[in-house]
Amino acid sequence: MSDIWDLFQHLFNPKWIFLYFGNTAFLILLIIVFAETGFFIGFFLPGDSLLFTAGIFGENLCKNFYNVPFFVIILIVSIVAILGNIQGYWLGYKSGKLLYKKNDSFFFKKKHLILAKLFYNKYKTTALIMSRFLPIFRSFAPIVAGAIRVDFKKFMVYNIVGALVWTFSIMLAGHYLDKSFPELKNHLEWIILLIVLTTTLPIIFRLKKKKKALI
């Protein structure tokens, strides 16, 4: 049991994934990106930090994947992120109303769905781009879009733009920062924590205030 718990904890350490899994790290990256954007259970997965770390270990990823250029690696991740959002959209389209009646569990929290809806109502379809950079919202925004029947063509435009901006900006940031500051790998946990706190907390606080005002 302790071994399973240790493995679960390690999955939240992106650096460990790339160092331990080697050749299969890229596959794990793709699975996590798809799960995080395609299913509501993905809200706890380390999307941003994983992409940033993937940028740092970009050269290793290229070597382990037929020596393709780093640009191709990012493009593949972008495509998977697009497909994940499509899955999330159809999940919301088919069962969105039922999710509001679903009981809370370890993988599903109704409050996250409500926050995502408030976020979507505030920023409309541009929320699909902004949510890419925000944990929780990244998982629930496409589900909300599907639940409220956003036009699929319009959804796809923002889905594609959001996926490309998200993957290219974060992975390239990690890639070039590592080239400029090689010691970055030694302080990765603190950098990731700072990124998450500065991007997520302000919006969560604002939306929670708005939620209380509506009650």
Salt bridges, closest charged atoms under 4 A:
GLU36 OE2 - ARG138 NH2 2.89
ASP48 OD1 - ARG138 NH1 3.09
GLU59 OE2 - LYS179 NZ 3.06
ASP178 OD1 - LYS185 NZ 2.81
